[in-house]
Amino acid sequence: MKKISKIVLGTVAALMVVGCSTTANEVDTKPKIQTVSEESLGLRKTDLYSESKTTGDITVYGKEVAGGSKTINRAFQDAPPMIPHDVEGMLPITIKNNQCTSCHMPGVAESIGATAIPVSHLTNFRPDTGIAKDGRITKKGKAVDNTSNSDLSEVSIEKTDKLVGARFNCSQCHAPQSNATDAPKK
């Protein structure tokens, strides 16, 4: 115990000598703390407590009819294309009422010059999953214990000629084009 006490006392004494040996002419090496104003954070240009002064940019959507507008290039490879025409009266899209399919289904799209729905939207990648009477999960009619099988034996790829139910909500990925340069200034 005496040995540990001597080591601790020696360390404290050494630190005091080093700490007291600095002079007034030495440069302070402590990092300077920088502050950031609330106004510079994010997209808002007002402080977080002035909600009445905060307004979003005005968005002007195109009013061109289908086939009559210029399309905006995709933001990145494989990005969902934007909707280049007016969608007034076409929303909300439901699984039973999807007006997009009347022009964009393959076959129809080619004949009228519209962009066809891609094959990925007409392919079901989900296995037929259900619950048996005993409460076990079934895939393709077979009871399974592990629903995340690494051998992919439950993966189901079925091409159809109609829009897959998981892809019915077009506006979930595809947004109407807007032109901010045409928006009235605040």
C-alpha positions as CSV (number, residue, x, y, z in Angstrom):
1,M,0.0,0.0,0.0
2,K,2.9,2.3,0.8
3,K,4.4,1.7,-2.6
4,I,1.2,2.7,-4.4
5,S,0.9,5.9,-2.3
6,K,4.5,6.9,-3.2
7,I,3.7,6.3,-6.9
8,V,0.6,8.4,-6.8
9,L,2.3,11.2,-4.9
10,G,5.2,11.2,-7.3
11,T,2.8,11.4,-10.3
12,V,0.9,14.3,-8.8
13,A,4.1,16.2,-8.0
14,A,5.3,15.7,-11.5
15,L,2.1,17.0,-13.0
16,M,2.2,20.0,-10.7
17,V,5.7,20.9,-11.9
18,V,4.8,20.5,-15.5
19,G,1.6,22.5,-15.1
20,C,3.3,25.3,-13.3
21,S,6.2,25.6,-15.7
22,T,4.1,27.2,-18.5
23,T,4.8,30.9,-19.1
24,A,2.5,33.7,-20.2
25,N,4.2,33.9,-23.6
26,E,3.1,30.4,-24.6
27,V,0.4,30.0,-27.2
28,D,-3.0,28.6,-26.0
29,T,-3.4,25.3,-27.8
30,K,-7.0,24.6,-26.6
31,P,-9.4,24.3,-29.5
32,K,-11.7,27.3,-30.0
33,I,-15.4,26.4,-29.6
34,Q,-17.4,27.5,-32.6
35,T,-21.1,28.1,-32.4
36,V,-23.7,27.6,-35.2
37,S,-26.8,29.7,-35.4
38,E,-30.2,28.1,-35.7
39,E,-30.8,30.1,-38.9
40,S,-27.9,28.4,-40.6
41,L,-29.1,24.8,-39.9
42,G,-31.1,23.0,-42.5
43,L,-33.3,24.6,-45.2
44,R,-35.1,27.0,-43.0
45,K,-33.9,30.6,-43.0
46,T,-35.7,31.6,-39.8
47,D,-35.1,30.6,-36.2
48,L,-36.9,27.6,-34.8
49,Y,-39.3,29.7,-32.7
50,S,-40.8,31.8,-35.5
51,E,-43.1,29.4,-37.2
52,S,-45.4,32.2,-38.4
53,K,-42.5,33.7,-40.4
54,T,-41.6,30.3,-42.0
55,T,-43.0,29.6,-45.4
56,G,-42.1,27.0,-48.0
57,D,-41.2,27.7,-51.6
58,I,-44.1,27.9,-53.9
59,T,-44.4,25.0,-56.2
60,V,-46.0,25.3,-59.6
61,Y,-46.9,22.0,-61.2
62,G,-47.2,21.7,-65.0
63,K,-50.7,21.9,-66.4
64,E,-49.8,20.3,-69.7
65,V,-51.9,17.3,-70.8
66,A,-50.3,13.9,-71.2
67,G,-47.9,13.8,-74.1
68,G,-47.6,17.6,-74.3
69,S,-44.8,18.4,-71.9
70,K,-41.1,18.2,-71.8
71,T,-39.7,15.6,-69.4
72,I,-37.1,16.4,-66.8
73,N,-34.0,14.1,-66.8
74,R,-33.8,11.6,-63.9
75,A,-31.8,12.7,-60.9
76,F,-29.7,9.5,-60.9
77,Q,-29.5,6.2,-62.7
78,D,-32.6,4.0,-62.1
79,A,-34.4,6.9,-60.4
80,P,-38.2,6.6,-60.8
81,P,-39.1,9.0,-63.7
82,M,-41.2,12.1,-62.7
83,I,-44.7,12.5,-64.0
84,P,-44.5,15.1,-66.8
85,H,-48.2,15.8,-67.1
86,D,-51.1,17.2,-65.0
87,V,-52.5,14.7,-62.5
88,E,-55.6,16.7,-61.6
89,G,-58.5,14.2,-61.2
90,M,-56.2,11.1,-61.2
91,L,-55.4,11.1,-57.5
92,P,-55.8,9.4,-55.1
93,I,-54.6,6.2,-56.7
94,T,-56.1,3.1,-55.2
95,I,-55.6,-0.6,-56.0
96,K,-59.1,-0.6,-57.6
97,N,-58.8,2.8,-59.3
98,N,-55.5,3.5,-61.0
99,Q,-55.9,5.7,-64.0
100,C,-52.1,5.5,-64.8
101,T,-52.6,2.0,-66.1
102,S,-55.0,3.1,-68.8
103,C,-52.1,4.8,-70.7
104,H,-49.0,3.2,-69.3
105,M,-49.6,-0.5,-69.6
106,P,-47.3,-2.1,-72.2
107,G,-49.2,-2.5,-75.5
108,V,-51.3,0.6,-74.9
109,A,-48.2,2.8,-74.1
110,E,-46.5,2.0,-77.3
111,S,-49.5,2.8,-79.4
112,I,-50.0,6.3,-77.9
113,G,-46.3,7.2,-77.2
114,A,-46.4,7.0,-73.4
115,T,-43.7,5.5,-71.2
116,A,-44.6,1.8,-70.6
117,I,-44.7,0.4,-67.1
118,P,-41.5,-1.6,-66.7
119,V,-41.4,-5.4,-66.4
120,S,-40.4,-5.1,-62.7
121,H,-43.8,-3.6,-62.0
122,L,-45.5,-6.6,-63.7
123,T,-43.4,-9.2,-61.8
124,N,-44.4,-10.6,-58.4
125,F,-41.3,-11.2,-56.2
126,R,-43.2,-12.1,-53.1
127,P,-44.1,-15.7,-52.3
128,D,-47.7,-16.5,-51.5
129,T,-47.6,-16.2,-47.7
130,G,-50.4,-17.0,-45.3
131,I,-51.2,-18.4,-41.8
132,A,-52.4,-22.0,-41.5
133,K,-55.2,-23.0,-39.1
134,D,-52.6,-24.1,-36.5
135,G,-51.1,-20.6,-36.5
136,R,-47.9,-21.5,-38.5
137,I,-46.7,-19.3,-41.4
138,T,-47.1,-20.9,-44.8
139,K,-45.2,-20.0,-48.0
140,K,-46.5,-21.4,-51.3
141,G,-48.8,-23.6,-49.2
142,K,-46.0,-25.2,-47.1
143,A,-45.6,-24.5,-43.4
144,V,-42.2,-22.9,-42.7
145,D,-40.4,-22.4,-39.4
146,N,-38.0,-19.7,-40.6
147,T,-39.4,-17.0,-42.8
148,S,-36.0,-15.6,-43.7
149,N,-34.5,-18.5,-45.5
150,S,-30.9,-18.0,-46.7
151,D,-31.2,-20.6,-49.5
152,L,-34.0,-18.4,-51.2
153,S,-36.2,-21.5,-51.6
154,E,-39.3,-19.4,-50.9
155,V,-38.5,-16.7,-53.4
156,S,-41.2,-16.6,-56.0
157,I,-40.8,-14.8,-59.3
158,E,-44.0,-14.7,-61.3
159,K,-44.3,-12.5,-64.4
160,T,-47.9,-11.4,-65.1
161,D,-49.6,-9.2,-67.6
162,K,-51.1,-6.9,-65.0
163,L,-49.7,-4.5,-62.4
164,V,-48.6,-6.3,-59.3
165,G,-50.5,-5.3,-56.2
166,A,-47.4,-4.2,-54.3
167,R,-46.8,-1.6,-57.1
168,F,-50.2,-0.1,-57.5
169,N,-49.4,3.2,-55.8
170,C,-47.6,5.0,-58.6
171,S,-47.3,8.3,-56.7
172,Q,-45.4,6.6,-53.9
173,C,-42.3,6.7,-56.1
174,H,-43.3,8.9,-59.0
175,A,-43.8,12.6,-58.3
176,P,-45.3,15.2,-60.6
177,Q,-42.7,17.5,-62.2
178,S,-42.7,21.1,-61.0
179,N,-40.8,24.1,-62.3
180,A,-39.5,26.3,-59.5
181,T,-38.3,28.9,-62.1
182,D,-41.9,29.5,-63.0
183,A,-43.0,29.9,-59.4
184,P,-44.1,33.4,-58.3
185,K,-41.6,35.1,-56.0
186,K,-42.6,35.8,-52.4
